[in-house]
Amino acid sequence: KRLQGLVRVTGRRSIYIALEGDEAKLSPTEYKVLRAVKEEGGAISLKELMSRRPISRRRMFKYLARLRAKGFLDRVPQETQVELTEEGRKAAATLWKMASYLLFNTEKTRLKALIISYLDDLEAPIHDEDLIEKVLNPYFREHYGRSIQPYEYDELKDELKREGIVEGNPFTGYILKPYLKSKKPKTGKGGSDLVELALL
């Protein structure tokens, strides 16, 4: 009942498997249904069978039941097929966003690496707004469907400063500590390639 309105059953699929027997004992329609199964390699779903034999679903069930009773067919039930409703998709998105807040601590190392790689390719300081929109929000929107929260950003920034990796303030902007700068040529555009790689 808890899932009512969130998921819907799209089918309880079964596979029909042809068995050997004296086909002379079959009625013309039973024979045609059995041949349709055998023509598909001896195993077929009801949906596929219905598309090959244009008779009503009720009559098809009747002939399948007869063929099973006579030992010409076996039925192997498959897992019930379900899908999310529109409300279910909304609920799933909400739950995923909620989970993303819990996952933040496990993502810190990756997020700090994103910031470091971006700053490493800059010659000038970058301010909070640009760091959020160019580096962190693309990652959060891609993975969690939301933007980074202010307290999450402040936590990342404060840790990087405490660890002696980043220096600066909201007025001057932020840069990577000089001793951490790599020797590679700078583009001045930030580590866009590394940011894109992290989004994969």
HELIX and SHEET records of a PDB file:
HELIX    1   1 GLU A   23  LYS A   25  5                                   3    
HELIX    2   2 PRO A   28  GLU A   39  1                                  12    
HELIX    3   3 LEU A   46  ARG A   52  1                                   7    
HELIX    4   4 ARG A   57  ALA A   69  1                                  13    
HELIX    5   5 GLU A   86  ASP A  120  1                                  35    
HELIX    6   6 ASP A  128  LEU A  131  1                                   4    
HELIX    7   7 ILE A  132  LEU A  136  3                                   5    
HELIX    8   8 ASN A  137  TYR A  144  1                                   8    
HELIX    9   9 PRO A  150  ARG A  162  1                                  13    
HELIX   10  10 PRO A  178  LEU A  180  5                                   3    
HELIX   11  11 SER A  192  ALA A  198  1                                   7    
SHEET    1   A 3 ALA A  43  SER A  45  0                                        
SHEET    2   A 3 VAL A   7  ALA A  18 -1                                        
SHEET    3   A 3 LEU A  73  LEU A  84 -1                                        
SHEET    1   B 2 VAL A 166  ASN A 169  0                                        
SHEET    2   B 2 GLY A 173  LEU A 176 -1                                        
END                                                                             
